[in-house]
Amino acid sequence: MDVSHILNSLNDAQRQAVTADPGNLLVLAGAGSGKTRVLVHRIAWLIEMTGAAPGNLLAVTFTNKAANEMRSRIEELLERPIGGMWVGTFHGLAHRLLRAHWQEAGLPEKFQILDADDQLRLIKRTLQALDLDENKWPAKQCQWYINQQKDEGLRADHLEHYGQDYQRTMIGVYKAYEGACERGGLVDFGELLLRSHELWLKQPGLLAYYQQRFTEILVDEFQDTNAIQYAWLRVLAGTRNHVTAVGDDDQSIYGWRGARIENIQQFTRDFHPATLIRLEQNYRSTSTILKAANHLIANNSGRLGKELWTDGMEGEPIAVYAAFNEQDEARFICDQIQQWAKRGRRREEIVVLYRSNAQSRELEEALLRTEVPYRIYGGFRFYERLEIRNAVGYLRLIASRDDDAAFERVINTPVRGIGNVTLELIRNLARSEGCSLWQAARQAVTRGQLPGRAAQNVQDFMRLIDLLEEYAATHELHLSADYVIRQSGLIQHHEKEGGEKARSRLENLEELVNAAGAFVPDATPDGEKPTPLETLGAFLDRAALDAGDTQADDYEDAVQLMTLHSAKGLEYPFVIIAGLEEGLFPHKMSADSLSGLEEERRLCYVGLTRAREKLLLCHAESRRLHGEEHLTRPSRFLKEIPAELRQEVRMKGQVSRSFAVGERGAGESWGRRDVSTRADLAQEPQGLSLSLGQRVRHPTFGEGVVLNSEGRGSNARVQINFDGVGGKWLVMAYAKLEAI
């Protein structure tokens, strides 16, 4: 049989993996090594050369899109349909199994699947039935707990509380939720896998049938499997069937959502005997980028081990830029994007990666100012994010009580017992009186038109807003923003979601405080310093304008912005990673444990290996946290890249091919960045010349000392340490500074 069409396009290692004798096989596929190609060709080989019928094969992927693509590529390679083959996600295959064997699984024939929102609503009803206060036992926290137990293969009856009140209550909620699902014939996503796993165990005859049918099981992205998925596979495989697992332990970055790196590390023991084949030839990146990634990941322990290589070009050194602060970092990134475009390259070839979603704000503002089109991949722009809209809603209501949209958004966020009936009464009163919702609410309370408890809740809310305004009227903007976020209960409200989502929301709220701290309002028309409430109004105007600027249209050539987690599986000619600082990347929440630090390092490895041609790594010498500037240290990950592979981008475009992170050197030019040295004079267009160490006066911030300067002409900026408010960067053209 002519199988040249299956093997011709493969390298030696890929061919070895594709043609391996039937048996347990672990293909350790490095980044950009063609793992999907190997998996598709392996399936075609098994069908063409071993006589396996498509119906004897089960292929598991992690997304429906990947499953559809795999089926299409197999059929294209074989030039015929593979209708009998099961190809899908874990959840999709488990659902198919339960639909076929609903009776044996103890389910009604027409069982319904709960999505995440439906599940949350059912949990809320369960809490009400148990007479539990949702403020103390948040529904989202219960949802996270239940799903976590199901991912570990645990029912409520399997858990012990050991006298702990939290654990006892959570187990009780889990058990009551299970009962509600059973009564309603409802199945959530976690239940699909758990129930189908239990089906294997409780129905040995059914298990034997499927074990006899699926003699070849192939799994993509094996490093991302969780406990119940791994157990599901082991039971189905039994002792006679063959499992081909394709994955990369160095790209296991989803531990926070249940993925267990141990699964791929112990594959050869649990599926013994097994063959291990490494795919190390990379078809994506330059040799320099691969060497850097290899050196970085070598610092992790317990690896299965591999060394990426390429027969392609060496490529240019990895550029490292030490910015003054996050604003300078964002400006420099914009500059490099523009330089790339000037060389005739497309902006869509560039991706800017960051560890935390909150980092996008500064980047977005810089891109908007320089009119560089951009898109947020898989997420919302900063001012469109739920938690930011909530916080800004409070600030807007403080600034104007007649802001009906803000009133509607925050009156019951967080939940404070003001339901739809109460809100509808207030709306009707506002329409009939021709007044704002705030005025209608006050009238409803004063006239006794609301029931006692509802009236008290509305009154408490209005007192809260008055209290927040009193504070905002006498404090700096960033202090007011922080106070509003804390006193409104938004922190506790978003903490209830649990896990990575909650952490991301809280980081975004912190970034809003940073934005407030960095905001410099224009002087009033009479030249007087704006009042705190005037500053708040100006800040809200700026936020509204930024929110009103939309992302690039589909047809526009736009740079991509995304988190490092979102970048897995993607590749770009030019990759920029921002914020490589201790506490940010590696993240402060992960750096205290060895397992957490190693997952952060794997995440950095994923980021590096997204780049095909050019890689720029940025860190800032100071970054604003809680509205105040803090000195930062370069990430340890920068130091783990050999000096001979790095090229420091210095001021005036100078670089050094060999340097220790944090040191300075001299070398050849890279890019066309023009930044003044720290000893240069800064000159305002109007003629004011300043020198470092000189005392100046600002109409808003008062007196201070010039610490630093950057740029020339209308773009010149100075860093000033003000006596009253600390360090700030100001644009000379607009600063209205006076030399003392």
N, C-alpha and C positions, 0 to 999 in steps of 0.2 A: 504494500500500500504506500502510495506517495504521500509522505507527511512533511515534505519540504516547506509547504506553505505555513505549517505550524512552527517550524524550527528556524527557518532562514533568518528571521529578524532578531534572533536572540543571541546574547553573548554566552560565553562558556558557562558561567555560573547560573544564568537564567535557564539555559538548556539543561543543565544538570538537575535543577529543581523541577522543571517541567516533565522530564523523562524519568524521574526517580521511580523505582519499583513501587507498586501499591503498598502502602504501609503508613505508619504515622510519620509525619514530616513537618518540621518547623523551619520555615523560610524566614530567616532574620533579614529583613529588607530595609536597608538604609535609606535615608532621604534621597529622593530623586533617582532611585535604582531600578524603577520599573516594576514595582510589586503588583500593581493591577494587571499589567501585561502578563506577568508570570502566572497569576491566579487564573486568568482567562484561558491562557494557553495550556495550563495544567488540566483544566476541565476538558478542553478540546482533545488533549492527548489521551486522557482516561477513556473518553467516548470512542475515539478513533482507533486506539492501539490496544486497549485492554478489554474492549468489548463491553464496557460498562454502559448500561442503558441510561438515558437522561433521567428516567424515573428512579434510578438508584443513587442519584447524586443530590445532596442538599448543600446549598451555598448560602452563607450567612454574611450580611454586610451590616453597616451601622446606619445607613440612610436609605430611604426609598429611591432617591435619585441614583445612588451608587448601585442599588440592586437592578434598576431598570437599565442602567448603562452596561452593567455586567452581562445581563441577558442579551442585550442588543449586540454586544461585541462577540459573544460566543456564537450567536446565530450567524453573524457576518463571517466569522472565521470558518465555521462548519458549512456555511452556505445552505442551511436548512433550519427549520424551527426546532426548539427543544421544549415542546409543550409539557412533557411529563416531569420536568425538573423543577424542584422547589428552590426558588431564589427569593430571598427577602431579608428583612431585618429580624432580629430576635423577636420583637413584639409582633411583627406581621406574621411570622411563622407560627408563633404560639397561638395567635388569634385564629389562624386557619385550622390548627389542630383542635382547638376548643369548639369551633363551629361544627367540625365533623364529629366530635365526640362529646357533645354537651351533656348528654345523659350520664355517661360514665364519669364526667367531671363534676357532677352534682349541680349543674346549672340548668336554668330554664332554656328552652329551645331559642327563644327570642331575647336572650340576655343583651343588655345594653352596655356600651362602653362609655365610661366617664372620662371626659377630658379634664384637664387640670382645674378649670373654672367650675365645672360641675362637681368635681370632687371636693373643692373648697366649700361650695354651698352645702353639700351634704354634711361635711364636718361641722359647719356652723349650726346646722339643725341638730346634729348629735350633741353638741355642747349645750344647746338650749334644753334638750331633753334631759341631760344630766344635771341641769341647773348649775352649770359652771360659768363663771364670769369670764367673758372673752377678753376683757382687759388683762386679766391675770393669766388666762390660758388661751393665747392667741390662736385662731384657727389655722393660720399659715404655719405657725410653729408645730402644731399638731400634724398638719399635712406633711411637713418635712420629716417628722419623726416616723409617721406611718410608712411613708415611702422608703425611708432609710431601712426600716426593719424588713420590708418586703424585698428590697434589693439584697439583703443578707440572708433571705430565705426563712425569715422568722415570723411566725404567727404570734398573736397576743398570748396564747396559751404556752408558748415556748419561753416567755420572758419572766424574769423574777425582779421584784422591786427592792428586795433587801431592806425594807423599812424606809426607803427614801420616798418622800412625799411626791416629788416631781415624777419619779419613775412610776409610782403607784397610779397617779392620776393619768399619765400618758398611756399606760397599759389599759386602764379603764376606758379611756376614749377610744383607743384602738379596738378593743373588744366590742364596744357599743357600735362603732363604725362598721366593723365586720358584720354585726347582726343586721344593721340597716341595709348593707349591700346584699346580704343573703335574702332578706325579705323583699327587696325591690328588684332582684335579678340584675344587679349592677356589678360591673367589672371595671376597675381602674387599670392604668397601664402596668403598674407593678404587679397587679393580680394576674394579668395575662401570663406572665412568665412563672410566677409562683404556682398558680393553679395547674399550668401545663406540666411543670416539674413534678407536682404532687400526683398528677395523672399517671406519669411514668411509674411512680413508686407504688401507687395503689392498684394499678391495673397491669400486672405482669404480663398477661396475655397480649394486651395492646402494645406494651413496650416491646415485646418479642417481635410483634409484627413489624413495627417501625425499625427495629434494629436489623431485621432481615431485609427490609426494603432499602434503607439508607446505608449502604455499605461504604460509601465515600462521603465524608463530611468535610467541607472546606470553609474556613472562617477568615475573613479579612479583618484588619485592624485588631488583631488578637490582644494587643496590649491594653485595649480599652474595655475589655470584658470585666464585669463585676462578679460578685460571689454567686448569685443565682444563675447568671448566664453560664458561668463556668461549670456549675453543678449540673445544669440542664444538658450541656454538651457531654459531660463525662458519663452521665446515665445513659444517654442515647447511644453513645459510642460503644459502651460495654467493653468487653475484652477482645472482640473479634473485628469490629469495624475500624476503618482507617480515618484519621483526622489529619488534614493539612491545614496548619495554622500559619498565616502570613502576618507579620507585624514587626515592630521595632521597639524594644524596651527603652531605647533612648528617646522615643517620642511619646512616652506615657505621661500625659500632662493633665489628666482628668481625675486625679485622686480625690479631689474635693467633691466630685459627684458620684463616687462609689467605685471607679475603675481601680483594679488591683494589679499593680505591676508584678506581683508574685505569680500571677496566673501564667504569664509567658515565661517567667524565670524558672518555674517548676514543671513546664510542659514535658520535657524529656523524661522526668521522673514519673509523672502521673499517666503519661501515655507511652509507657515503655513496651517494647523498644521503639525508639524514634531516631530519625535521621535529622541532623542539623546542617542546613546549607545557608551560607551567608552571601547576600547580594551587596557588594561593596563598591562596585563601579557606579559612579554618579554621572548622570547625563544632564545635569542642571547647572551646577555651579563651577566657578573657576577653581583652580588648584589652591590658590591662596585662601579662599573662603572655606574650602573643605579642610585644609590644614588647621585653620583657626577653630572650626567646629570640633575636629578630632581632639585637639589639645584641651578645649574647654570640657568636653564630656568625659574625658579620661579622669577627671577629678571625682567622678561618681564611683561608688563602690558597688560590688555585686552585679556588675554588667555582664551580659553574655559575651560582649566584646566583638567589635568590628572596626575597621579602619576605612573610611570613605576615601576614594581616589577617583581621578579622572584622567583620561588621555587628552583632554582639551587644554586650553591655554592656561598659563599661570595666573594671568589677571593682575590688576593693580592692587596695591596694599589696601588694607581696611582702614578707612578714614575714621579718626576719633576726634570729636570736637568738644572742648571744654567750654561751655557757655558761662557767662556771668550769672545768669539766672534763667528762669523758665521763659521770660519774654525774649531774651537774647537767643535762647535755644530755638524758639519758634520762628524768630526772624531769620536765623541762619538756615533753617530747614526750608523756609519759603525761598530764600536766595538760591539754594541748591536746586530746588525744583525749577526755578526760572532759568538757571544756567543750563539745566538738562534740556529744557524746551528750546532754548536759543541754539543748541547744537543740533536741532532738527529732530529730536526725539519726542515721543508722545508722553504727556503727563500720566496717562493711564498705565504707563509702564512702571510707575513709582508707587510704592506703598509706604506709609508711615505707621509704624507699629508702636504700641505702648502697653505697659503692664496693667495700668488702671484706666478705666473708662473716663475718670475725671480729668485725665491729662488732655483729653481732646479739646477742652474749652480754650486753652491758650493757643493751641494750634489752629482751631477754627477761627479765632479772632484775627490771628496773623494772616491766615489765608484770605479772609474776607477783606482785610485792609489792603492787601496786595492784589486783590481781584483774581486769585488763583482758584479755578473751579475745583470742587472736591466732593467726595461722597463718603458718608459713614457706612462702612460695610456691616450689614446685619444689626444695625442699631439706629438710635435716634441722635440727632444733633443735641448739643448740651442743653440748650434752653427748651428743648422739646421733651426732655426726659421727665417722667412722672414726678419724681421726688423734687425736681427743680421747679416744675410748674406749681407744685403744692407750696413750696417755700416762697416763691415769688408771689403766689396768690395772697399769702399773709402780708407780705411787704406792700403789695398794691392796696390792700384794704386799709392798712395803716396810713398810707399816703392819701387815699380817697375812700371815704366810707360809702360813696355812691357808686362804687365799682361793682356792678351786679354780678359780672362774671367771676370776679374774685370771691365775692360773698358766697355764691353757689358752690365754688370749688372747695372752700375751706371750712364752711360752717359745720360740716360733719366729717371732716378729715383732720385728725383721727376721729373715729366714731365717738360721739358724745351724747347719744340718745336723742338726736333730733332727726326724726324720720320723715318719710315722704309726705305724710298727712300734714305735719306741721309746716313743711316747706311749701306745700301747695296752698295752704291757708295764707302764708306770708306773700306768695306770688299773687294770689287773687286780690289781696288787700292792696298790694303795690299797684296793680293794674287799675283798681277802682279809685284809688286816691291819686294816681298819677305821680307816684313818688318812687324812690329807690327801694330796693329790698331791705337795706339797713334801716331806713326810716320806717318802713312798714313793720319790720320786726319790733322796733322800739314801740310803735303804736300798739301792736298786738299785745305786748307785755303790759304796757301802761293801762290799756283798756280792759285787761283781763280776758282777752279773746282766745287765749291758749289755755289748755288744761294745766293744772298745777305743775306737774313734773316737766312737761315740755316748756312751760314758761320759765321755770328755773334754769333749765339747760340752755335756753336761748339767752337768758340774762347773763349766765356765767360766761357764755361765749363772747358776748358784747363787752363784758368787763375785761376779759382777756385781751381783746383788741385794744381797748382803751389803755390798759396797762402796758402793752407792747409799744403803743405810740408814745406814752410818757417816757419810756426808756429811750426810744429812738430819737426823741427830741433833744436829748442831752448827751448822747454818746456818739462816738465815731461810727461810721457806716459798718465796718466789719464787726465791731462789737455788737451793734444792733442786729445784724444778720445772724450772728451766732446766738444771741439771746432769743430772737424770734424762733429759730429752729429748735432750740432746747425747750423753751417755755410752751411752745405750741404742742409739744408731744410728738413731733414728726420723727424724732430719732427712735423713740420706742415703737412708733407706728410702723416704720420701715424695718426695724430690727426683727419684727415678728415674722418676716418672710424667711429668715434663716438662711444659712449657707452663703455661697458666693454672691447671690443676687442682693442679699441684705448688705453685705460688705461693700458692694459696688455702689449701692444707693447712698450709703453713709459717706463714702469717699466723694461722691458727687456733691452732697450737701456741704462737705468741708471745702470743696473747691469753689462753691458759691461764696463762702466766707472769704476765701482767698481773692476771688474776683472783686468782692466789695473792698477788700483791703488795698487792692492795686488800683482802684478807680480814682481818677483825679478829675473833679468837676471843673468846668470853666468858671471863671470869676463872674459874679453878678454884673448886670449892666452898669451899676454905679461903682464897680471895682471892689466892692466889699466881699469879705469871705462868706460863702454860702452857709446858711444854717444847716444843721444836721438833716432836717426834714427836706430842705431844698436839695441837698446832696442825694438823699434817698430818691427823690423824684427824678433827678438827672440820671441816676443809676438805672432806675426802672425804664426810663426812656431808651437808654443804651441797650438794655436787655431786650426790650421789645423790638428794636431795630435789628439786633443780631438774630433774634428768633424769626423775624420776618424775612431775612435773607435765606432763600431756599438752597438746598443742595443742587449740584449740577444736574441738568437734564440728561436723559439717557444718551442723547446724541453728542453731548459735549465731551471733549477730551479732558478728563478730570483725574486728579490724584486720588488714591484710595486711603482712607484712614480706618484703622481697625485695631482691636486688642490682639495681643500675641496669641491668645487662645483661639481667636477666630481665624488666624492665618494658617493653621495646620491644613495641609493638603494643597495650598496655593503656592504660586511662585511668581516672581517679578524680576525684571532686569535690574531694577534699582530698589534696594530695601534700606529704609532709614528706621533705626530703633532709637526712640527718645527715652530720656529719664533713667539712664543706667547709673543709678545711685543706690547706696546701701539704704535699706528701709523702704525703697520704692521698687527696686528690682535688683536683688531679691527682695520680695515684699516682707515688711516687718512681721506680718502674721505667720510667715512660713520659715523665716530664717532661724528661729530658735530651736528647731528640731532637725535632725539629720535627714529624715525622710522628706520633710517640707523643703529644706534647702536643696536637696537633690532633684525634687520635682521642679523647683524654680530654675535649676541649671538645665534641666531637660527642656524647659520652656524657652530658655535663651538659645539652646541648641536648635530648636525648631525655628526660632526667629532668624538665626544666622543662615540656616540652610534653605530659607525661602529665596535667597538672593542668587541671581544668575550671573550678573556681571559686576555690580557695584554694591558696596555695603558701607553705610555711614552709621556710626555709633555715637550718640550724644549723651552728655551728662552736664548738669549745671553745678556751679560752685555754691550757689545758694538757691533755695526754693521756698516759696511762700507756703506756710502751714498755719492753719488757724488764723489767717489774716496777718501773720508776722513772718518776716524773712528769717530763715534758719540756714546756717552753713551745712553743707552736705559733703559726704565722702564718695568718691567714685566707687562704682560697684566692683566687688571682688571678681566678677566675671570678666571685666576688662583686663585685670591683671593676669587672668588665666589664659589669655591669648598671647602667644609669644611676641616679644617686642619687635622681632624682625618682620612680623606680618602686619604690624600696625603702622599707621602714618598719622601723626598728630596734626590736625588742622589748627594752625596758630593764627594769631592776629597778623594783619597785613598779608594773609594768605600763606604764611610761612608754615612749614611742616617739618617734622623730624621723623626719620625712618625708625629710629630706635629710641625709646624713652620709657621711663618708669611712670606709670599713671600718677599724675599729680605734679610731675616735674616739667620743666620747660626745656626746649631745645631749639636748634635752628636747622634749617634745611631748605629743600626746594619748594617751589610754589605748588599749590593745589587749589583749583577753583579760582575765583576772582573776587574773593571776599576782601573788602577794604575796611579794616577796623583799626582805630587809632590805638597807640600804645597807652599804657596806664599813666605815663608821665606827660603825655601830650596836653596842650591847652585845648579847651573847647571854646568855640566862638559862636555866639548867637548871631543870627542874620542881621539883627538890628545894630550889631557892633559891640556888644558886651563880651569881653574876654574874661575867662575864668581860669584859674590855676588850681591844681590839687592842693587841698589844705585850706583854701580860701573860705572865709565865712560869707554867707549870702542870706538874703531874706526872700521868702515866698509869700504871696498874699494870703494863701490858705494855711500853709504849714508852719509859717513863722521862720525863725532863724535856724541855720544849720551849717555844716561843713561839707565841702566838696570832697568826695572820696575817690571818684572814678569818672572816666569819660569814655565815650565811644562814638565813632562816626564823625562826619564833617558836614558843614553847611546846614541845610534845613533838616537833615536827618540826625544831627548831633544829639546825643543824650548824655546826661550827667547823673551820677549817683550821689545823693546828698543824704547825710545823716542829720535829720532835723532834731532839735533839742527835745521837742515835745512828742513827735510821732515816730521817730526812728528813721530807718533807711528807706529811700524811695528813688526810683529812676524817673527822670523827667525829660521830655523832649524840649530842647532849648528853644525851638521856634514858638512854643506855646507856654513856656514855664513862667514868663513874666518875673524873672529873677532880678534881684537888685544886689549888687556887690556892696559889702559893708567895709 
